[in-house]
Amino acid sequence: MTMRRAFLAACLATLLAAAALPRAASAQHDSLTIAYPVDVQSWDPTSVTFPAGQSIFKSVFDSPLQYSADLKLSPRIVREWRWQDKEARRLEVTLRDDVTFHDGSRLTTEDLKFSFLDRPQADRKLAIAGMIPDLQNVEVLSPTRAVLVYGRASPAAPIYLAFLSGYILPKAYIQRVGEEAFREKPIGAGPYRLVDYQRGSRIVLEAYDKYWGGPAKIRHVTFEIVPEPSARVAAVESGRADIASQVPLRETLRLAEKPGLAGKAYPYSEVYMMQIPSYVATFQDDNVRRAMHLAIDKKALSKAFYNSVAVPLSVIAPPNTPGYVADFEVPYDRAGAVASLKKSGYGPDKPVHIKLLTTNGTFPNDYEMARAIAAMWKQVGIDAEIEELTVAKYLELNHSAKLTGAVLYSWANATGDPENYTGRILDPKLRFSAWKSDAVGGVVEGLLRETDPDKRMAGYRRLNREASENTWTLPLLQAVSTVVYKKDLQVQVHGAGYILPYDYAWK
């Protein structure tokens, strides 16, 4: 009996010791589970300008150029590019010759032409059509060389080869199966291929062995779609997820202190802002808009929700980008807000009523910040009804010019170029602009064609200042990205806040 007990005790000790060991290297190096806040809206990455979905898109599809982790424009599928003329209308590109799609077919300049010219011209509703509206032709010189021909001067054209919706899709595959079948079973040229998709729940990816950059170190990646921030916290804290994106800052700091976990919070290229729809009657009152701006204590918001990591902004451009105006500030001025409202007959005893639209969990503390802003407004005479909406609903309303209130939003710009901040936000021709003014549109149009880089940037700085003084947009803070992950995962943070599993590895 004693020997039996000794034998059983030895077996139990062996099992306990095995359970205490780290995961086997083969399993640990083989898979990654990501708790992610949003699903893709469509599996056609050229159909939407959807910043929150870019981490998923970049895993499956590939773009001509890329912005590196430090936001430098760099080669990717296009290895060389140059202007053939001084007017910035003919951009010659040379592609890599070793890129294939997930079905093994070779990617060529015909696919580039199909993705950037043929499909957008056939369907102007595609987001990529709005990103490169002046592209008139793609002259195919060889399978790896082409010239992009623009109808007007387009000095910023290269940045759109690395920006939202700028992906190269497989011409032959789409023409063979059709657009709908492509969206149901997409293939791209990215480091991972899609193997399973459950809308609103799960995206399962597998490394593509013939990827031009080499097979991914982590072969199996699952994006678990977890919209609720507290659920993402629970997933990574319990170990059900290896990494969680856009975790509330306080939880990031707390989890970073737990054994086996690491957390990072860092400012990046997005900005927290409000879009002001000019077609809402209340916002046509200059005094109301100015009061909305003056009444917000941006430093208090940063301290309360982002541990003072988020930089307060007075223009729609963060520090260290060319559109930033260092010597300009819209101050927090409660008395000034009250005085501005009084000019239009409003005040604490007779408030003006508006709607404040906000997402909940799309970026850290978005809903909480909306509540804090509404409280600040209430003190001066602005009664804001908070209405929660999804990113998909926001895009639907904004693109159809049916927004009913100001929108708290995180504006992505992986390029840092002011054309993709104020230039896009205030261009009335674009469907994602909310403030639509022909006069402002004329200023933007001139800057889009300015080939002198110094004059171009100076013009955008003037426009940024004027936009804030008039509250055509309302800048709040430089965005903060957060990520919590297991310590034995090597994570490289990206200047655009992307979660890119191809760049990760298990230690």
Buried (B, 14 or more C-beta within 10 A) or exposed (E): EEEEEEEEEEEEEEEEEEEEEEEEEEEBBBBBBBBBBBBBBBBBBBBBBBBBBBBBBBBBBBBBBBBEBEBEBEBBBBBEBEBEEEBBBBBBBBBBEEBBBBEEBBBBBBBBBBBBBEBBEEBEEBBBBBBBBBBEBBEBEEBBBBBBBBEEBBBBBBBBBBBBBBBBBBBBBBEEBEBEEBBEEBBBBBBBBBEEBEEEEBBBBBBBEEBBBEBBBBBBBBBBBBBEBEBBBBBBBEEBBBBBBBBBBBBBBBBBEEEEBBBEBBBBBBBBBBBBBBEBEBBEBEBBBBBBBBBBBBBEBBBBBBBEBBBBBBBBBBEEBBBBBEEEEBEBBBEBBBBBBBEBEBBEEEBBEBBBBBBBBBBBBBBBBBEBBBEBBBEBBBBBEBBEBBBBEBBEBBBEEEBBBBBBBBBBBBBBBBBBBBBBBBBBEBBBBBBBBEEBBEBBBEBBBBBEEEEBBBBBBEBBBBBBBBBBBBBBBBBBBBBBBBEBBEBEBBBBBBBBBBBBBBE
